[in-house]
Amino acid sequence: MSTDDLFKTAPDEVVRYFRAKRSLPSFDWRDVAPEEHAFSWTVAKSMENDILEDIRSAVDDAIVNRVPFETFQQQLTPILQQKGWWGRHVQEDPKDGALKVVQLGSPRRLRTIYWANTRTAHAAGEWERTQRNKRFLPFLLYTLSRAERRRKEHEGWVGIVLPVDDPWWDTHYPPNGWGCQCGVRQISEREARRLGWEDGMEGPQVIMRSWKNKRSGTTELVPMGIDPGWASNPGKHRALNASEFLYGKLSGLTESRRRVAIEDIVGSPLMHALAEQRVPKGSFLPVAQLSRSVVQAADARTSTVRLSVDSASHILHEHAARGLDVSDFREAVAVLTAPAAVVRSSAGLVVLGIAGGKWWKVALKLANDRQEWWLVSFHRKKEKAALSAIRSAKKGGRIVE
């Protein structure tokens, strides 16, 4: 698949999917559960955070700027070689403390890292777009792999037509293995019927096989024809995560997954719907998660910041002369995640920071017996004014973080 083919479809969703992941050092790819890859960025044997972030930065650049593999490899190789993450080395396995000879960087490993991350990010972005369009294009067609060497099982799935929400896509939405270049095409009901789909038709029977994870010692069931670790739909995992958060089902969500859920919600069309008042009066979206230190300093009972339809309307429509739009909302929200300074105010907090190359001032209100944070306003700030405000807050002892 060419780089242009890979990224021309849904670049915003692809980029957001990758950037919202938290970094998770690991020793072996089998140490991270398949579904966790939808929320975490990891590279086996990259136990040092700086190495993990070097590779992450290069993959991010490849996704955002459509960098081909050859350029990705050429730019990243000398960085990894200079830091000693190249060739075969002895590393301690944190699982048992044993010293083992392991393969660090190599051309083959870089190709695997590049392929796996760009391909899954693309698939997740495509799934999000598929969900948005399923009212008009409610079916998916499994299409032929572009790889030179094709798996027989995958060739047998070519031509399968099923509704977008059929459970078969939970495990068989491509890629379905290392190097898999199978695809799907979203189609109308009319085309689905022309291709042979009929009412009540079910997906192929999924035959499971046993696979022993030698790292954990557990035996797992994997669908025939799918490589271990690939029997999942990363985009659907993220969509379910955001849905559970949005509807208050928080008990099973870790702090990192809550953050990912919020970023996916803010990046979705829901933000446009809220700003354009296409949602019921009184509706709101969770738009940010404050750090533990800020929550504790404010003596708050929640870390989630909400934005109501009334506030969105007030900011965008009643102050139209300021020329603010949904992209400005998203930039302001990003400041809450990585602030330059958090300052106490009479109503709650004022957050100052840079996003999109601009300084922003975001006002938050703590309400309902300290159980709710609300985003009430945000403004662009001149750099000089922002830095002056931070200095003044420091002198007055009002800095929280």
N, C-alpha and C positions, 0 to 999 in steps of 0.2 A: 504494500500500500504506500503510495507516495505521500510526502508530507502535506502537499496541498489537499489531497483527498482526505487525509486524516483530520485536518483542522478546519475545512471550509464549512462544516455543517453546523456546529454549535460551540464556537470558541468561548463564549462567556461561561457556559455551563462547565466546559472542560477545565478551564482555568480555575474556577471556583472550587470544583471538586478536588483538585490537587492541592490548592493553597490552604484549604480548611483543615487538611490532615495535620495531626500532631506528630512530631518526630518521636520515633520509638526505636532506640538501639536494640539490636538483636545479634545473636551469635549464629543462628541457623534459621532458615526460612520456615522450618517446621515448628519453630517456637511460637509463631504468631498464627492465631486461628484465621481461617480463610475470610470470614466475615469481618474480622478486625482490620483487614487491609483496606476496607472502604473508609476507615476513619484514621488510620495511622500510616505514616511514611516510615519505611524501614528498609534497610539494606543489610543482608546477612554479613557478619564479620566486621561490621562498622560500629564497634563498641564506642569509639571516640566520637563525641558529639560534633567536633569540628569537621571530621571526615564526612559524617552523615549530612551535615549542612552544606559542605562543598558540593556533594553529589546532588543534593536537593536543589541547590541554586542552579546547577547546570541543567537539571531536568526541567525546572520551572522555566528557564530561558528557552529550552527546546520547545516547550508547549506554547508559551506566549508568542515567541518570535518565529515559530515554524522552522527551527533549526534542524537540518538533516543530521542523520546519525554520524556521518563522516566528520562534520564540523564539531558536533558534540564530543566525539572521541578525541579529536585533535586539540580541543580547548581544555578538556578535563584531564587527559592523561598526564601532562607534565605537572599539574597541581598535585595529583595523587602520588606520582613518583617522588616529587620533592618532599612530601610528608611521609614517605615510607609505606604508603598503602598500595603496594604493587608486588606482584609475583607471589611466591610461596613463603610463608613465614610461620613461626611457632606462636600460637596464642593459647591462653588459658580458657578452657570451656567453663563458663560460670555455672553450668549445670552440675558438674562433678569435680571441678577444680583441676582436671587433667590438662596437661600440655599437649596440644595437637598441631600437626602440620596442616595449615589451611591455605586455600587459594584466596588471595586478596584481589587487587585489581588486575585485569587482563583485558585484551580486546574482546574476548568472548563474554566476559562478565559485564563489560560496559554495554555491549549490544543487548544482553538480557535485561539489564536495568532500564535501558532506554526503551526497549520494546514493551516490556511489561507495564511500565508506568504511563507511557503515552497512549498505549492501546486501551488500558483499563480506564484511563481518564476520558478518552474518547467515548468508550462504551457507556460510561456513567452519564456523560453529557447527553449522548444520544437517547438514553432511557428517559431522562428528564424531558427532553423535547418530545419524545414519543408519548409520554403521558399528557402533555399539553395538547397534542394533536389527535388524541385517540377518538374524540367525538366525531371527527370527520374521516379519520383513517384508523379504524378500530382493529386492524389485523397486522400481523407481522409475517413476513415470508423469509425463511432461512435461505441464505444465498451461498453460492459456491465460494470456497476458499481461493484466495489469490496466491497461495503458497505454491512453490514448485512441487514440493512433496506433500501430498494430502493424506490425511488419515482416512481409512476406509469407513470408520463409524461416522465421521463428520460428512463424508460424501453421501452417506445414506440418509442424512437429515436434510439435504438440499431439497428444496421444494415443499417442505412442511409449512403449512399455513394454519395459524391458530390466532385466536383473539389476543390482543395485547396483554390482557390480565390472566391468561391461562397459566396455571401453575407450572407448566412445562418450562416456561421461560425463567422460572426461579433458579433452575439449575443449568439450563441449556442456552442461555443468552450468551453469545460469543463475546470475548474469546473463551474457548473451552479447553485450553491447555497451553503449554509453553510454545510460543511461535505460531499459535493458531491464528489464521487470517480469515476465518469465516466471517460472515456478516449477516445482517438482516435488512429488509426493506419494508417500510411501513406502507400498507396499501389499504384501499377502500374495500367495503363489503362487496361491492360489485366485482372487483377484480378477484377477491378471495373466492367468490362463488364460481367465477370463470375458471379458476385454477383448481376447482374440485371440492372446496369446503362446503359442508352442508350443516344445517341446524343439528345440534346435538353431537357433532363430531368431537371426539376427545383426542388429546395428544397421544403420541406413542407411549407405550408402557416403558417406564424407566426401570431398567434392570440394574440392580446394585451389586457391587463386588466389594470384598473386604480388602482393606489396605491398612497395614500396621505402621503407625507412626513410631519409628524406632527412637525418636527423641523423648516422647512422652510415655511410650510403652502401651498406648491405647490402640485399639483396633477400630477403624472408622469405616463407614459404608460410603462408597463413592460410585456415582453412576458409570456404567460401562461407557468407554469412549472418552471420558473426561479425566484429565490429569488431576491427581490429588492437589487440593488447594485452589482449584479452579471451578468447583461446582457451586458457584454463587453468582448473583447478579448485583454488582457493586452499586449501581445506580438505585436499585430497588431497596437495598439495605439503607442507603442514605435517605431515601424518600420516606421509608417507614420510620426511621429515626426522627426526622423532622416532624412527621405527623404525630407521633407519640408525644413529642415535646409540646407541640402546638395544642394538643387536646388534654394536656395535663397529666399524661401517663409517665411520670418521672421516676417511679421507683426503680426501674431497671436501667436507667441511664447514668453513666458515670459523668463526672464533671467535664471531661474532655468531649464526650459525646453530646452533652448539652451545648457546649460551645459550637461544635460542628453543626448541630441542628439549627441553632440561631443563625449562623452564617449562611446556611442553605435557605432558610426562610427569608432572610433579608435580600438574598440574591435572586429570589424567585419572583414570578409575576404578582405574588401576593402583595409585595410592597407597592407596585403600581396600582393595584386594586384599592389598597387602603388610601393612598394619596389622592386617587381620583374619586373617592367616596363611592366605590362600587361594592361596598360591603355594608352590612347593617349598622345603623347608628349605635354607638357604644362599643364597636369592635376595636380590637387592638392587636398588635403583633409584638412578640418578644424580639428585641432588636440587638441586645448586647448582654454580656455577662461580666459583671465586675469582679475584680480579683478578691481573694479572701481577705487580704490586708485592708482593702478599702471598705469592704462590708463590715469587718470588725471595728475599724476606726469610726465608722458612722453609726455603729450599734444597730445595724439594720438586720432584718430577719430574712432577707432574700438577696440574691446576687443578680437576679434577672431584671433588666431594664425594659420597660414597655413603651410603645408609641401608640397613642389612640388615634382614631380617625378624626376626632375633633382637633387634636394638636397638629396632625398632618395637614388638615384643611387650613388651619390658622396660619401655619408656617408658609405653605405654598400659595394659597389663594388670597388671603387677606394681605399678604405682603408680596404680591406678584412683582412689584417694582424691583425687588431684590434679585429677581431672575433665578430663583432656586428651583430645582427639579429633583426627581427621585435619585439621580446619580449623586446629588449633593447630600441627600439623606444618607446614602450608603457611605460616602466619605466621612461624614460626621460620626456615623456609627463606628467606623473603623478606628476613630480617635479614642473611643471608649475602651477598645481592646488593647491599644498600645498608646497610652497617654504620655505626654511630656510632663504634665502636672495635674494633680487632682486637688482641688481647693474647696474648703468648707464654705458654704454660703448659708444665708438665713433660712432658705427653704430646703436645702439638701447639699448638692455639690455642683461645682463648676469644673468641667474637664477641658483642658487645653492640650492641643496636639496637632501634629501634621498628618494629613492624608491627601492623596492626590496632588502632592506638591504644594498644598496650601495649609495655612494655619486655620484651625477651627476652635471656637468656643462653644461648648455644649452645656446646657443647664439641665440638671436633674432635680426632681422633687421627690422627697421621701414622704409617703402618705400611708393612710390606713394603719395607724398604730405601728409604723415602721415596717410594714409587711410588703410595701409596693414601691418600686422605683418607677418614675415616669419621666420620659424625655419631653421637656416642655418647650425648648427652643434651641436653635443653634445659629451661629453667625460666623462668617469669614472674618479673620483678623489679620491685620498687618503684622509682619514678623516683629517689628519693633514694639508694637503695642502688646503683643502676646508675651514677649520676653519681659517687658516692663511689668505686666500684670503678675507674672510668676515671681519676679523679684520682690514685688510689693507683698505678695502673699507669704513669701518666706520670711520677710521682716515681721509680718504680723502674726507669724506662727499658725497660719491657716492651711499649710500644705498637709495633705493627708498621705499622698504618695508621689 
